[in-house]
Amino acid sequence: MRHGVGKPPPVKTAIVKWVNAEKRYGFLLPDDHSGDLFVHGKSCRNGDPVQGERVSYILGCSLSGKPAAVDVRRI
C-alpha cells in the first residue's frame, strides 16, 4: 500500500475485539466496519491490547501478506 513520498500512512482507530494474551495476538474491530483485523503483540507500542480497549493503528501486512494492524497504540 503506497501513500506517496513524504506522506505518512493514515492512522485509523478500532476496538480490541478479542485477545489471546498467552500467544500475544488478537483481532481488532475497526471503526470503519471494514472487518476484523489481525494484530500481533509485537506490533503494539505501549503494551499488549486488552479486550474492549480503544486503539489507534496503521494498516499493514502480516508475515503471510494478509492485512494486519501495525504501530498499535492505546488511546
PyMOL Python script that loads the backbone (N, CA, C, O; Angstrom):
from pymol import cmd

cmd.read_pdbstr("""\
ATOM      1  N   MET A   1       0.842  -1.166   0.000  1.00  0.00           N
ATOM      2  CA  MET A   1       0.000   0.000   0.000  1.00  0.00           C
ATOM      3  C   MET A   1       0.891   1.233   0.000  1.00  0.00           C
ATOM      4  O   MET A   1       1.652   1.432   0.947  1.00  0.00           O
ATOM      5  N   ARG A   2       0.818   2.066  -1.033  1.00  0.00           N
ATOM      6  CA  ARG A   2       1.659   3.251  -1.159  1.00  0.00           C
ATOM      7  C   ARG A   2       0.865   4.489  -0.784  1.00  0.00           C
ATOM      8  O   ARG A   2      -0.311   4.622  -1.122  1.00  0.00           O
ATOM      9  N   HIS A   3       1.529   5.386  -0.082  1.00  0.00           N
ATOM     10  CA  HIS A   3       0.870   6.612   0.352  1.00  0.00           C
ATOM     11  C   HIS A   3       1.569   7.848  -0.186  1.00  0.00           C
ATOM     12  O   HIS A   3       1.226   8.963   0.206  1.00  0.00           O
ATOM     13  N   GLY A   4       2.530   7.682  -1.065  1.00  0.00           N
ATOM     14  CA  GLY A   4       3.237   8.812  -1.640  1.00  0.00           C
ATOM     15  C   GLY A   4       4.483   9.154  -0.831  1.00  0.00           C
ATOM     16  O   GLY A   4       4.591   8.855   0.358  1.00  0.00           O
ATOM     17  N   VAL A   5       5.413   9.790  -1.525  1.00  0.00           N
ATOM     18  CA  VAL A   5       6.666  10.159  -0.899  1.00  0.00           C
ATOM     19  C   VAL A   5       6.414  11.242   0.144  1.00  0.00           C
ATOM     20  O   VAL A   5       5.763  12.248  -0.138  1.00  0.00           O
ATOM     21  N   GLY A   6       6.932  11.029   1.346  1.00  0.00           N
ATOM     22  CA  GLY A   6       6.817  12.019   2.398  1.00  0.00           C
ATOM     23  C   GLY A   6       5.477  12.064   3.107  1.00  0.00           C
ATOM     24  O   GLY A   6       5.325  12.800   4.082  1.00  0.00           O
ATOM     25  N   LYS A   7       4.503  11.297   2.643  1.00  0.00           N
ATOM     26  CA  LYS A   7       3.193  11.280   3.289  1.00  0.00           C
ATOM     27  C   LYS A   7       3.096  10.090   4.221  1.00  0.00           C
ATOM     28  O   LYS A   7       3.323   8.957   3.797  1.00  0.00           O
ATOM     29  N   PRO A   8       2.760  10.322   5.494  1.00  0.00           N
ATOM     30  CA  PRO A   8       2.599   9.183   6.400  1.00  0.00           C
ATOM     31  C   PRO A   8       1.303   8.435   6.093  1.00  0.00           C
ATOM     32  O   PRO A   8       0.346   9.034   5.603  1.00  0.00           O
ATOM     33  N   PRO A   9       1.265   7.149   6.374  1.00  0.00           N
ATOM     34  CA  PRO A   9       0.028   6.395   6.158  1.00  0.00           C
ATOM     35  C   PRO A   9      -1.044   6.881   7.128  1.00  0.00           C
ATOM     36  O   PRO A   9      -0.718   7.353   8.217  1.00  0.00           O
ATOM     37  N   PRO A  10      -2.311   6.773   6.751  1.00  0.00           N
ATOM     38  CA  PRO A  10      -3.378   7.249   7.636  1.00  0.00           C
ATOM     39  C   PRO A  10      -3.482   6.405   8.912  1.00  0.00           C
ATOM     40  O   PRO A  10      -3.358   5.180   8.879  1.00  0.00           O
ATOM     41  N   VAL A  11      -3.710   7.084  10.019  1.00  0.00           N
ATOM     42  CA  VAL A  11      -3.913   6.414  11.306  1.00  0.00           C
ATOM     43  C   VAL A  11      -5.400   6.153  11.453  1.00  0.00           C
ATOM     44  O   VAL A  11      -6.218   7.050  11.247  1.00  0.00           O
ATOM     45  N   LYS A  12      -5.750   4.930  11.809  1.00  0.00           N
ATOM     46  CA  LYS A  12      -7.142   4.530  11.975  1.00  0.00           C
ATOM     47  C   LYS A  12      -7.380   4.153  13.436  1.00  0.00           C
ATOM     48  O   LYS A  12      -6.433   4.024  14.212  1.00  0.00           O
ATOM     49  N   THR A  13      -8.644   3.978  13.804  1.00  0.00           N
ATOM     50  CA  THR A  13      -8.984   3.603  15.182  1.00  0.00           C
ATOM     51  C   THR A  13      -9.876   2.374  15.181  1.00  0.00           C
ATOM     52  O   THR A  13     -10.550   2.065  14.199  1.00  0.00           O
ATOM     53  N   ALA A  14      -9.857   1.674  16.329  1.00  0.00           N
ATOM     54  CA  ALA A  14     -10.613   0.426  16.451  1.00  0.00           C
ATOM     55  C   ALA A  14     -10.814   0.097  17.923  1.00  0.00           C
ATOM     56  O   ALA A  14     -10.253   0.742  18.809  1.00  0.00           O
ATOM     57  N   ILE A  15     -11.626  -0.921  18.157  1.00  0.00           N
ATOM     58  CA  ILE A  15     -11.807  -1.507  19.475  1.00  0.00           C
ATOM     59  C   ILE A  15     -11.208  -2.910  19.431  1.00  0.00           C
ATOM     60  O   ILE A  15     -11.375  -3.634  18.449  1.00  0.00           O
ATOM     61  N   VAL A  16     -10.512  -3.286  20.495  1.00  0.00           N
ATOM     62  CA  VAL A  16      -9.947  -4.635  20.576  1.00  0.00           C
ATOM     63  C   VAL A  16     -11.109  -5.606  20.789  1.00  0.00           C
ATOM     64  O   VAL A  16     -11.804  -5.547  21.803  1.00  0.00           O
ATOM     65  N   LYS A  17     -11.306  -6.492  19.825  1.00  0.00           N
ATOM     66  CA  LYS A  17     -12.430  -7.429  19.862  1.00  0.00           C
ATOM     67  C   LYS A  17     -12.116  -8.680  20.688  1.00  0.00           C
ATOM     68  O   LYS A  17     -12.947  -9.150  21.466  1.00  0.00           O
ATOM     69  N   TRP A  18     -10.912  -9.206  20.504  1.00  0.00           N
ATOM     70  CA  TRP A  18     -10.551 -10.475  21.128  1.00  0.00           C
ATOM     71  C   TRP A  18      -9.039 -10.554  21.234  1.00  0.00           C
ATOM     72  O   TRP A  18      -8.327 -10.095  20.341  1.00  0.00           O
ATOM     73  N   VAL A  19      -8.542 -11.138  22.327  1.00  0.00           N
ATOM     74  CA  VAL A  19      -7.098 -11.259  22.535  1.00  0.00           C
ATOM     75  C   VAL A  19      -6.767 -12.618  23.143  1.00  0.00           C
ATOM     76  O   VAL A  19      -7.467 -13.091  24.038  1.00  0.00           O
ATOM     77  N   ASN A  20      -5.707 -13.237  22.657  1.00  0.00           N
ATOM     78  CA  ASN A  20      -5.120 -14.410  23.291  1.00  0.00           C
ATOM     79  C   ASN A  20      -3.824 -13.915  23.929  1.00  0.00           C
ATOM     80  O   ASN A  20      -2.789 -13.835  23.268  1.00  0.00           O
ATOM     81  N   ALA A  21      -3.889 -13.583  25.224  1.00  0.00           N
ATOM     82  CA  ALA A  21      -2.743 -12.993  25.923  1.00  0.00           C
ATOM     83  C   ALA A  21      -1.544 -13.933  25.952  1.00  0.00           C
ATOM     84  O   ALA A  21      -0.403 -13.475  25.881  1.00  0.00           O
ATOM     85  N   GLU A  22      -1.781 -15.232  26.053  1.00  0.00           N
ATOM     86  CA  GLU A  22      -0.686 -16.205  26.120  1.00  0.00           C
ATOM     87  C   GLU A  22       0.123 -16.221  24.818  1.00  0.00           C
ATOM     88  O   GLU A  22       1.352 -16.286  24.845  1.00  0.00           O
ATOM     89  N   LYS A  23      -0.569 -16.160  23.690  1.00  0.00           N
ATOM     90  CA  LYS A  23       0.113 -16.213  22.393  1.00  0.00           C
ATOM     91  C   LYS A  23       0.385 -14.820  21.812  1.00  0.00           C
ATOM     92  O   LYS A  23       1.024 -14.695  20.767  1.00  0.00           O
ATOM     93  N   ARG A  24      -0.108 -13.765  22.499  1.00  0.00           N
ATOM     94  CA  ARG A  24       0.133 -12.369  22.125  1.00  0.00           C
ATOM     95  C   ARG A  24      -0.393 -12.014  20.738  1.00  0.00           C
ATOM     96  O   ARG A  24       0.318 -11.399  19.943  1.00  0.00           O
ATOM     97  N   TYR A  25      -1.627 -12.395  20.447  1.00  0.00           N
ATOM     98  CA  TYR A  25      -2.264 -11.935  19.219  1.00  0.00           C
ATOM     99  C   TYR A  25      -3.751 -11.744  19.483  1.00  0.00           C
ATOM    100  O   TYR A  25      -4.280 -12.191  20.501  1.00  0.00           O
ATOM    101  N   GLY A  26      -4.411 -11.076  18.552  1.00  0.00           N
ATOM    102  CA  GLY A  26      -5.838 -10.854  18.701  1.00  0.00           C
ATOM    103  C   GLY A  26      -6.425 -10.240  17.445  1.00  0.00           C
ATOM    104  O   GLY A  26      -5.811 -10.253  16.378  1.00  0.00           O
ATOM    105  N   PHE A  27      -7.629  -9.702  17.596  1.00  0.00           N
ATOM    106  CA  PHE A  27      -8.326  -9.088  16.467  1.00  0.00           C
ATOM    107  C   PHE A  27      -8.945  -7.774  16.896  1.00  0.00           C
ATOM    108  O   PHE A  27      -9.441  -7.629  18.013  1.00  0.00           O
ATOM    109  N   LEU A  28      -8.900  -6.820  15.976  1.00  0.00           N
ATOM    110  CA  LEU A  28      -9.495  -5.512  16.190  1.00  0.00           C
ATOM    111  C   LEU A  28     -10.776  -5.410  15.383  1.00  0.00           C
ATOM    112  O   LEU A  28     -10.923  -6.061  14.348  1.00  0.00           O
ATOM    113  N   LEU A  29     -11.702  -4.592  15.858  1.00  0.00           N
ATOM    114  CA  LEU A  29     -12.916  -4.255  15.126  1.00  0.00           C
ATOM    115  C   LEU A  29     -12.777  -2.791  14.724  1.00  0.00           C
ATOM    116  O   LEU A  29     -13.053  -1.904  15.532  1.00  0.00           O
ATOM    117  N   PRO A  30     -12.348  -2.521  13.475  1.00  0.00           N
ATOM    118  CA  PRO A  30     -12.107  -1.148  13.036  1.00  0.00           C
ATOM    119  C   PRO A  30     -13.376  -0.292  13.095  1.00  0.00           C
ATOM    120  O   PRO A  30     -14.483  -0.779  12.862  1.00  0.00           O
ATOM    121  N   ASP A  31     -13.192   0.988  13.410  1.00  0.00           N
ATOM    122  CA  ASP A  31     -14.317   1.917  13.471  1.00  0.00           C
ATOM    123  C   ASP A  31     -15.011   2.084  12.122  1.00  0.00           C
ATOM    124  O   ASP A  31     -16.185   2.452  12.072  1.00  0.00           O
ATOM    125  N   ASP A  32     -14.291   1.816  11.024  1.00  0.00           N
ATOM    126  CA  ASP A  32     -14.909   1.943   9.693  1.00  0.00           C
ATOM    127  C   ASP A  32     -15.664   0.680   9.277  1.00  0.00           C
ATOM    128  O   ASP A  32     -16.151   0.593   8.150  1.00  0.00           O
ATOM    129  N   HIS A  33     -15.764  -0.300  10.181  1.00  0.00           N
ATOM    130  CA  HIS A  33     -16.508  -1.555   9.965  1.00  0.00           C
ATOM    131  C   HIS A  33     -16.012  -2.331   8.750  1.00  0.00           C
ATOM    132  O   HIS A  33     -16.797  -2.978   8.057  1.00  0.00           O
ATOM    133  N   SER A  34     -14.706  -2.264   8.495  1.00  0.00           N
ATOM    134  CA  SER A  34     -14.128  -2.947   7.336  1.00  0.00           C
ATOM    135  C   SER A  34     -13.871  -4.435   7.573  1.00  0.00           C
ATOM    136  O   SER A  34     -13.391  -5.122   6.671  1.00  0.00           O
ATOM    137  N   GLY A  35     -14.177  -4.940   8.752  1.00  0.00           N
ATOM    138  CA  GLY A  35     -13.977  -6.356   9.052  1.00  0.00           C
ATOM    139  C   GLY A  35     -12.878  -6.551  10.076  1.00  0.00           C
ATOM    140  O   GLY A  35     -12.028  -5.680  10.255  1.00  0.00           O
ATOM    141  N   ASP A  36     -12.892  -7.690  10.746  1.00  0.00           N
ATOM    142  CA  ASP A  36     -11.899  -7.987  11.776  1.00  0.00           C
ATOM    143  C   ASP A  36     -10.486  -7.869  11.215  1.00  0.00           C
ATOM    144  O   ASP A  36     -10.229  -8.220  10.063  1.00  0.00           O
ATOM    145  N   LEU A  37      -9.587  -7.375  12.037  1.00  0.00           N
ATOM    146  CA  LEU A  37      -8.214  -7.138  11.608  1.00  0.00           C
ATOM    147  C   LEU A  37      -7.255  -7.770  12.603  1.00  0.00           C
ATOM    148  O   LEU A  37      -7.344  -7.511  13.803  1.00  0.00           O
ATOM    149  N   PHE A  38      -6.342  -8.595  12.115  1.00  0.00           N
ATOM    150  CA  PHE A  38      -5.360  -9.288  12.947  1.00  0.00           C
ATOM    151  C   PHE A  38      -4.377  -8.295  13.556  1.00  0.00           C
ATOM    152  O   PHE A  38      -3.990  -7.320  12.912  1.00  0.00           O
ATOM    153  N   VAL A  39      -3.978  -8.546  14.797  1.00  0.00           N
ATOM    154  CA  VAL A  39      -2.922  -7.760  15.442  1.00  0.00           C
ATOM    155  C   VAL A  39      -2.046  -8.707  16.259  1.00  0.00           C
ATOM    156  O   VAL A  39      -2.555  -9.594  16.945  1.00  0.00           O
ATOM    157  N   HIS A  40      -0.733  -8.518  16.185  1.00  0.00           N
ATOM    158  CA  HIS A  40       0.203  -9.308  16.981  1.00  0.00           C
ATOM    159  C   HIS A  40       0.794  -8.405  18.047  1.00  0.00           C
ATOM    160  O   HIS A  40       0.999  -7.214  17.811  1.00  0.00           O
ATOM    161  N   GLY A  41       1.068  -8.958  19.209  1.00  0.00           N
ATOM    162  CA  GLY A  41       1.611  -8.196  20.325  1.00  0.00           C
ATOM    163  C   GLY A  41       2.865  -7.413  19.992  1.00  0.00           C
ATOM    164  O   GLY A  41       3.080  -6.337  20.551  1.00  0.00           O
ATOM    165  N   LYS A  42       3.697  -7.922  19.099  1.00  0.00           N
ATOM    166  CA  LYS A  42       4.932  -7.205  18.748  1.00  0.00           C
ATOM    167  C   LYS A  42       4.649  -5.920  17.970  1.00  0.00           C
ATOM    168  O   LYS A  42       5.540  -5.084  17.816  1.00  0.00           O
ATOM    169  N   SER A  43       3.420  -5.754  17.477  1.00  0.00           N
ATOM    170  CA  SER A  43       3.035  -4.539  16.757  1.00  0.00           C
ATOM    171  C   SER A  43       2.496  -3.459  17.688  1.00  0.00           C
ATOM    172  O   SER A  43       2.175  -2.357  17.243  1.00  0.00           O
ATOM    173  N   CYS A  44       2.394  -3.771  18.978  1.00  0.00           N
ATOM    174  CA  CYS A  44       1.818  -2.843  19.954  1.00  0.00           C
ATOM    175  C   CYS A  44       2.920  -2.023  20.606  1.00  0.00           C
ATOM    176  O   CYS A  44       3.902  -2.573  21.105  1.00  0.00           O
ATOM    177  N   ARG A  45       2.755  -0.715  20.600  1.00  0.00           N
ATOM    178  CA  ARG A  45       3.788   0.197  21.085  1.00  0.00           C
ATOM    179  C   ARG A  45       3.768   0.430  22.593  1.00  0.00           C
ATOM    180  O   ARG A  45       4.817   0.686  23.184  1.00  0.00           O
ATOM    181  N   ASN A  46       2.608   0.349  23.222  1.00  0.00           N
ATOM    182  CA  ASN A  46       2.563   0.638  24.663  1.00  0.00           C
ATOM    183  C   ASN A  46       1.831  -0.461  25.428  1.00  0.00           C
ATOM    184  O   ASN A  46       0.879  -0.202  26.165  1.00  0.00           O
ATOM    185  N   GLY A  47       2.296  -1.689  25.236  1.00  0.00           N
ATOM    186  CA  GLY A  47       1.734  -2.835  25.939  1.00  0.00           C
ATOM    187  C   GLY A  47       0.726  -3.588  25.105  1.00  0.00           C
ATOM    188  O   GLY A  47       0.134  -3.039  24.176  1.00  0.00           O
ATOM    189  N   ASP A  48       0.535  -4.837  25.438  1.00  0.00           N
ATOM    190  CA  ASP A  48      -0.419  -5.665  24.702  1.00  0.00           C
ATOM    191  C   ASP A  48      -1.834  -5.127  24.872  1.00  0.00           C
ATOM    192  O   ASP A  48      -2.189  -4.654  25.952  1.00  0.00           O
ATOM    193  N   PRO A  49      -2.642  -5.195  23.822  1.00  0.00           N
ATOM    194  CA  PRO A  49      -4.018  -4.685  23.910  1.00  0.00           C
ATOM    195  C   PRO A  49      -4.880  -5.556  24.812  1.00  0.00           C
ATOM    196  O   PRO A  49      -4.599  -6.738  25.013  1.00  0.00           O
ATOM    197  N   VAL A  50      -5.924  -4.960  25.347  1.00  0.00           N
ATOM    198  CA  VAL A  50      -6.868  -5.629  26.227  1.00  0.00           C
ATOM    199  C   VAL A  50      -8.246  -5.570  25.574  1.00  0.00           C
ATOM    200  O   VAL A  50      -8.617  -4.546  24.999  1.00  0.00           O
ATOM    201  N   GLN A  51      -8.999  -6.653  25.657  1.00  0.00           N
ATOM    202  CA  GLN A  51     -10.327  -6.708  25.043  1.00  0.00           C
ATOM    203  C   GLN A  51     -11.171  -5.516  25.490  1.00  0.00           C
ATOM    204  O   GLN A  51     -11.230  -5.190  26.676  1.00  0.00           O
ATOM    205  N   GLY A  52     -11.823  -4.869  24.516  1.00  0.00           N
ATOM    206  CA  GLY A  52     -12.695  -3.734  24.781  1.00  0.00           C
ATOM    207  C   GLY A  52     -11.988  -2.385  24.754  1.00  0.00           C
ATOM    208  O   GLY A  52     -12.644  -1.344  24.785  1.00  0.00           O
ATOM    209  N   GLU A  53     -10.681  -2.390  24.699  1.00  0.00           N
ATOM    210  CA  GLU A  53      -9.883  -1.165  24.711  1.00  0.00           C
ATOM    211  C   GLU A  53      -9.901  -0.492  23.339  1.00  0.00           C
ATOM    212  O   GLU A  53      -9.971  -1.165  22.311  1.00  0.00           O
ATOM    213  N   ARG A  54      -9.839   0.846  23.331  1.00  0.00           N
ATOM    214  CA  ARG A  54      -9.735   1.594  22.071  1.00  0.00           C
ATOM    215  C   ARG A  54      -8.267   1.774  21.725  1.00  0.00           C
ATOM    216  O   ARG A  54      -7.443   2.070  22.591  1.00  0.00           O
ATOM    217  N   VAL A  55      -7.949   1.591  20.445  1.00  0.00           N
ATOM    218  CA  VAL A  55      -6.579   1.712  19.967  1.00  0.00           C
ATOM    219  C   VAL A  55      -6.540   2.470  18.648  1.00  0.00           C
ATOM    220  O   VAL A  55      -7.542   2.568  17.939  1.00  0.00           O
ATOM    221  N   SER A  56      -5.367   3.002  18.335  1.00  0.00           N
ATOM    222  CA  SER A  56      -5.114   3.536  17.003  1.00  0.00           C
ATOM    223  C   SER A  56      -4.129   2.587  16.329  1.00  0.00           C
ATOM    224  O   SER A  56      -3.397   1.863  17.002  1.00  0.00           O
ATOM    225  N   TYR A  57      -4.116   2.595  15.002  1.00  0.00           N
ATOM    226  CA  TYR A  57      -3.233   1.680  14.275  1.00  0.00           C
ATOM    227  C   TYR A  57      -3.027   2.178  12.853  1.00  0.00           C
ATOM    228  O   TYR A  57      -3.728   3.069  12.374  1.00  0.00           O
ATOM    229  N   ILE A  58      -2.057   1.585  12.201  1.00  0.00           N
ATOM    230  CA  ILE A  58      -1.820   1.794  10.775  1.00  0.00           C
ATOM    231  C   ILE A  58      -2.045   0.457  10.095  1.00  0.00           C
ATOM    232  O   ILE A  58      -1.613  -0.581  10.597  1.00  0.00           O
ATOM    233  N   LEU A  59      -2.709   0.479   8.969  1.00  0.00           N
ATOM    234  CA  LEU A  59      -2.971  -0.753   8.227  1.00  0.00           C
ATOM    235  C   LEU A  59      -1.701  -1.210   7.526  1.00  0.00           C
ATOM    236  O   LEU A  59      -1.113  -0.471   6.736  1.00  0.00           O
ATOM    237  N   GLY A  60      -1.287  -2.438   7.825  1.00  0.00           N
ATOM    238  CA  GLY A  60      -0.095  -3.013   7.221  1.00  0.00           C
ATOM    239  C   GLY A  60      -0.377  -4.445   6.802  1.00  0.00           C
ATOM    240  O   GLY A  60      -1.517  -4.798   6.499  1.00  0.00           O
ATOM    241  N   CYS A  61       0.660  -5.268   6.784  1.00  0.00           N
ATOM    242  CA  CYS A  61       0.525  -6.671   6.385  1.00  0.00           C
ATOM    243  C   CYS A  61       1.222  -7.575   7.390  1.00  0.00           C
ATOM    244  O   CYS A  61       2.238  -7.217   7.986  1.00  0.00           O
ATOM    245  N   SER A  62       0.641  -8.762   7.559  1.00  0.00           N
ATOM    246  CA  SER A  62       1.270  -9.781   8.394  1.00  0.00           C
ATOM    247  C   SER A  62       2.397 -10.435   7.599  1.00  0.00           C
ATOM    248  O   SER A  62       2.583 -10.142   6.418  1.00  0.00           O
ATOM    249  N   LEU A  63       3.144 -11.319   8.250  1.00  0.00           N
ATOM    250  CA  LEU A  63       4.216 -12.024   7.546  1.00  0.00           C
ATOM    251  C   LEU A  63       3.688 -12.870   6.399  1.00  0.00           C
ATOM    252  O   LEU A  63       4.408 -13.145   5.439  1.00  0.00           O
ATOM    253  N   SER A  64       2.419 -13.287   6.502  1.00  0.00           N
ATOM    254  CA  SER A  64       1.821 -14.095   5.438  1.00  0.00           C
ATOM    255  C   SER A  64       1.228 -13.228   4.325  1.00  0.00           C
ATOM    256  O   SER A  64       0.678 -13.756   3.357  1.00  0.00           O
ATOM    257  N   GLY A  65       1.335 -11.901   4.455  1.00  0.00           N
ATOM    258  CA  GLY A  65       0.849 -10.996   3.418  1.00  0.00           C
ATOM    259  C   GLY A  65      -0.601 -10.568   3.575  1.00  0.00           C
ATOM    260  O   GLY A  65      -1.132  -9.855   2.723  1.00  0.00           O
ATOM    261  N   LYS A  66      -1.249 -10.994   4.655  1.00  0.00           N
ATOM    262  CA  LYS A  66      -2.644 -10.612   4.895  1.00  0.00           C
ATOM    263  C   LYS A  66      -2.697  -9.282   5.633  1.00  0.00           C
ATOM    264  O   LYS A  66      -1.742  -8.924   6.322  1.00  0.00           O
ATOM    265  N   PRO A  67      -3.804  -8.539   5.504  1.00  0.00           N
ATOM    266  CA  PRO A  67      -3.928  -7.271   6.229  1.00  0.00           C
ATOM    267  C   PRO A  67      -3.777  -7.476   7.738  1.00  0.00           C
ATOM    268  O   PRO A  67      -4.288  -8.445   8.300  1.00  0.00           O
ATOM    269  N   ALA A  68      -3.071  -6.552   8.376  1.00  0.00           N
ATOM    270  CA  ALA A  68      -2.847  -6.609   9.819  1.00  0.00           C
ATOM    271  C   ALA A  68      -2.640  -5.207  10.353  1.00  0.00           C
ATOM    272  O   ALA A  68      -2.211  -4.313   9.622  1.00  0.00           O
ATOM    273  N   ALA A  69      -2.943  -5.014  11.616  1.00  0.00           N
ATOM    274  CA  ALA A  69      -2.709  -3.722  12.263  1.00  0.00           C
ATOM    275  C   ALA A  69      -1.260  -3.654  12.731  1.00  0.00           C
ATOM    276  O   ALA A  69      -0.741  -4.604  13.317  1.00  0.00           O
ATOM    277  N   VAL A  70      -0.610  -2.516  12.467  1.00  0.00           N
ATOM    278  CA  VAL A  70       0.747  -2.288  12.938  1.00  0.00           C
ATOM    279  C   VAL A  70       0.787  -0.950  13.662  1.00  0.00           C
ATOM    280  O   VAL A  70      -0.136  -0.144  13.543  1.00  0.00           O
ATOM    281  N   ASP A  71       1.844  -0.720  14.401  1.00  0.00           N
ATOM    282  CA  ASP A  71       2.012   0.509  15.181  1.00  0.00           C
ATOM    283  C   ASP A  71       0.762   0.789  16.027  1.00  0.00           C
ATOM    284  O   ASP A  71       0.225   1.896  16.023  1.00  0.00           O
ATOM    285  N   VAL A  72       0.321  -0.237  16.744  1.00  0.00           N
ATOM    286  CA  VAL A  72      -0.909  -0.166  17.543  1.00  0.00           C
ATOM    287  C   VAL A  72      -0.608   0.532  18.866  1.00  0.00           C
ATOM    288  O   VAL A  72       0.368   0.217  19.547  1.00  0.00           O
ATOM    289  N   ARG A  73      -1.478   1.495  19.215  1.00  0.00           N
ATOM    290  CA  ARG A  73      -1.299   2.273  20.453  1.00  0.00           C
ATOM    291  C   ARG A  73      -2.627   2.438  21.162  1.00  0.00           C
ATOM    292  O   ARG A  73      -3.661   2.636  20.524  1.00  0.00           O
ATOM    293  N   ARG A  74      -2.597   2.357  22.488  1.00  0.00           N
ATOM    294  CA  ARG A  74      -3.789   2.635  23.279  1.00  0.00           C
ATOM    295  C   ARG A  74      -4.142   4.115  23.134  1.00  0.00           C
ATOM    296  O   ARG A  74      -3.260   4.971  23.067  1.00  0.00           O
ATOM    297  N   ILE A  75      -5.429   4.399  23.087  1.00  0.00           N
ATOM    298  CA  ILE A  75      -5.841   5.815  23.051  1.00  0.00           C
ATOM    299  C   ILE A  75      -6.832   6.112  24.157  1.00  0.00           C
ATOM    300  O   ILE A  75      -7.292   7.247  24.287  1.00  0.00           O
TER     301      ILE A  75
END
""", "prot")
cmd.dss("prot")
cmd.show_as("cartoon", "prot")
cmd.util.cbc("prot")
cmd.orient("prot")
